[in-house]
Amino acid sequence: MKRILLGLIGFFVGTTTIDPGMLSQQLNKEVEVLNQWNGKWKSTATISFGRDPRKFNLTSTTTTNWIVNGHFQQSTTLDQKNEESRRFDHYNKHSRTFHRYNLAADGEDSFWTGKWNKKTRTMTWTIQAGGAVKGTIIDTFENKNTVKSTINLTDGRGNVIFNIEEQRIRQ
C-alpha cells in the first residue's frame, strides 16, 4: 500500500527527466536499448490503407525522454496538422518484454509488446488486441541517428487496415 501511495504522490508532484548519458551508465541493458530512442526526431512516412491504391505522405516531430525516475520513456509526437499523440515505453522485468502504450490524437489507444534483436539492431513490436486486430511494428536502427520502421495492421480476418513505411532522423 505504501508503494502505491508513494507512486501516486510522485505522479501528482511531477515527472523527472534523466540525462540519457548518466542513465546508460546506471541502468541495465534493457533500459539501454530504449535509451536509443531518446532525443528529438523528424519523421517522414508513407501510409496506405487497405485496398486503396493511393499512398499518403506524412511528416511529424517526436521528442522522447525518460520520466518516473527513469522507469518509463515518454514520446510526444506532433504531426503535420499539429495534432499530438503520446507513447510510453518500458521494460517489464516480470514478463521480460518491452511494453509500449500508444495514445493517439483521435482518442484511440493500443498496447504492444516488444522483443529486441541485438544482432540486427531491430525491435519488433506486436499488438496485444486479443486477435481482433493483428499488427507489428519493426524498428531497425541503421545507425544511432536513423531508424527505419515498418508498421502493418490487419483485422481479425487478415485484411490490411494500413501499412506505414517510416524513416526517423535524429535532430
C-alpha positions as CSV (number, residue, x, y, z in Angstrom):
1,M,0.0,0.0,0.0
2,K,2.9,2.3,0.9
3,R,4.5,1.8,-2.6
4,I,1.2,2.6,-4.3
5,L,0.7,5.8,-2.3
6,L,4.3,6.9,-2.9
7,G,3.8,6.2,-6.6
8,L,0.6,8.3,-6.7
9,I,2.3,11.1,-4.8
10,G,5.2,11.1,-7.3
11,F,2.8,11.1,-10.2
12,F,0.9,14.2,-9.0
13,V,4.0,16.1,-7.8
14,G,5.7,15.9,-11.2
15,T,8.0,14.0,-13.5
16,T,11.7,13.7,-13.5
17,T,13.8,13.8,-16.7
18,I,17.1,11.9,-16.5
19,D,20.2,12.6,-18.5
20,P,20.5,9.8,-21.1
21,G,24.3,9.7,-20.7
22,M,24.0,9.1,-17.0
23,L,21.2,6.7,-17.5
24,S,23.1,4.3,-19.7
25,Q,25.9,4.1,-17.1
26,Q,23.5,3.4,-14.2
27,L,20.8,1.1,-15.6
28,N,20.6,-2.4,-17.2
29,K,20.9,-3.4,-20.8
30,E,17.2,-3.4,-21.4
31,V,16.9,0.2,-20.5
32,E,19.9,1.0,-22.7
33,V,18.0,-0.5,-25.6
34,L,15.2,2.0,-25.0
35,N,17.7,4.8,-24.5
36,Q,18.4,4.7,-28.2
37,W,15.0,6.4,-28.8
38,N,15.8,9.4,-26.6
39,G,16.0,12.8,-28.2
40,K,14.2,14.7,-30.9
41,W,13.3,13.0,-34.2
42,K,12.0,14.2,-37.6
43,S,9.9,11.6,-39.4
44,T,8.7,11.1,-42.9
45,A,6.2,8.3,-43.6
46,T,4.2,6.9,-46.4
47,I,0.9,5.3,-45.5
48,S,-1.5,3.1,-47.5
49,F,-5.0,2.0,-46.4
50,G,-6.3,-1.5,-47.2
51,R,-7.1,-1.9,-50.9
52,D,-6.9,1.8,-51.6
53,P,-4.1,2.2,-54.2
54,R,-3.3,5.8,-53.1
55,K,-0.4,6.5,-50.8
56,F,-0.2,9.4,-48.4
57,N,2.9,11.2,-47.2
58,L,3.1,12.3,-43.5
59,T,5.7,14.2,-41.5
60,S,6.0,14.6,-37.8
61,T,8.4,15.5,-35.0
62,T,8.8,13.3,-31.9
63,T,10.6,14.2,-28.7
64,T,11.4,11.2,-26.4
65,N,12.7,11.4,-22.8
66,W,12.8,9.5,-19.5
67,I,10.1,10.0,-16.9
68,V,9.2,8.5,-13.5
69,N,12.8,8.2,-12.3
70,G,13.9,6.6,-15.5
71,H,11.5,3.7,-15.4
72,F,9.4,4.9,-18.4
73,Q,10.1,6.6,-21.6
74,Q,7.6,9.2,-22.9
75,S,7.4,10.2,-26.5
76,T,5.4,13.2,-27.7
77,T,4.7,13.4,-31.4
78,L,3.3,16.4,-33.3
79,D,2.1,15.6,-36.8
80,Q,1.9,18.0,-39.8
81,K,-1.6,19.1,-38.5
82,N,0.0,19.9,-35.1
83,E,-2.1,17.1,-33.5
84,E,-0.4,15.4,-30.5
85,S,0.0,11.8,-29.7
86,R,1.9,10.1,-26.9
87,R,3.7,6.9,-26.4
88,F,5.1,5.3,-23.2
89,D,7.7,2.5,-23.4
90,H,9.4,0.5,-20.7
91,Y,10.9,-2.9,-19.9
92,N,8.7,-5.2,-17.8
93,K,11.0,-7.4,-15.7
94,H,8.2,-9.7,-14.8
95,S,7.2,-10.7,-18.3
96,R,10.8,-10.0,-19.7
97,T,9.4,-8.0,-22.6
98,F,9.3,-4.4,-23.6
99,H,5.9,-2.7,-23.3
100,R,4.5,0.1,-25.4
101,Y,1.3,2.1,-24.8
102,N,0.2,4.4,-27.7
103,L,-2.3,7.2,-27.2
104,A,-3.4,8.7,-30.5
105,A,-4.7,12.2,-31.2
106,D,-8.1,10.7,-32.3
107,G,-8.6,9.1,-28.8
108,E,-7.6,5.6,-29.9
109,D,-5.1,3.6,-27.8
110,S,-3.1,0.4,-28.2
111,F,-0.8,-1.8,-26.2
112,W,2.2,-3.6,-27.7
113,T,4.9,-6.0,-26.5
114,G,8.4,-5.9,-28.0
115,K,11.5,-8.1,-28.4
116,W,14.9,-6.7,-29.1
117,N,17.3,-8.4,-31.6
118,K,20.8,-7.1,-30.7
119,K,22.5,-8.6,-33.8
120,T,20.2,-6.8,-36.3
121,R,19.5,-3.8,-34.0
122,T,15.8,-4.4,-34.5
123,M,12.9,-4.1,-32.1
124,T,9.8,-6.0,-33.2
125,W,6.6,-4.8,-31.5
126,T,3.4,-7.0,-31.6
127,I,0.0,-5.5,-30.8
128,Q,-1.9,-7.1,-28.0
129,A,-5.6,-6.8,-29.1
130,G,-7.0,-10.2,-28.4
131,G,-7.0,-11.3,-32.1
132,A,-9.5,-8.6,-33.2
133,V,-6.5,-6.8,-34.8
134,K,-3.1,-8.1,-35.6
135,G,-0.1,-5.8,-36.1
136,T,3.6,-5.4,-36.0
137,I,6.0,-2.5,-35.8
138,I,9.5,-3.3,-36.9
139,D,12.0,-0.6,-35.9
140,T,15.5,-1.0,-37.3
141,F,18.4,1.2,-36.2
142,E,20.5,1.8,-39.3
143,N,22.8,3.9,-37.1
144,K,22.4,6.0,-33.9
145,N,20.7,8.8,-35.9
146,T,18.5,6.9,-38.3
147,V,15.6,4.5,-37.6
148,K,13.5,2.8,-40.3
149,S,10.1,1.4,-39.3
150,T,7.5,-0.7,-41.0
151,I,4.1,-0.8,-39.4
152,N,1.4,-3.3,-40.5
153,L,-2.1,-3.6,-39.1
154,T,-4.7,-6.2,-40.2
155,D,-8.1,-7.1,-39.0
156,G,-9.0,-10.5,-37.5
157,R,-9.6,-11.9,-41.0
158,G,-6.2,-10.8,-42.3
159,N,-7.5,-7.8,-44.3
160,V,-5.0,-5.0,-44.4
161,I,-6.1,-1.9,-42.3
162,F,-2.9,0.0,-43.1
163,N,0.8,-0.2,-43.9
164,I,3.3,2.5,-43.0
165,E,6.9,2.9,-44.1
166,E,8.7,5.5,-41.9
167,Q,12.1,7.0,-41.6
168,R,13.2,8.9,-38.5
169,I,16.3,11.1,-38.4
170,R,17.6,12.4,-35.1
171,Q,17.7,16.2,-34.9
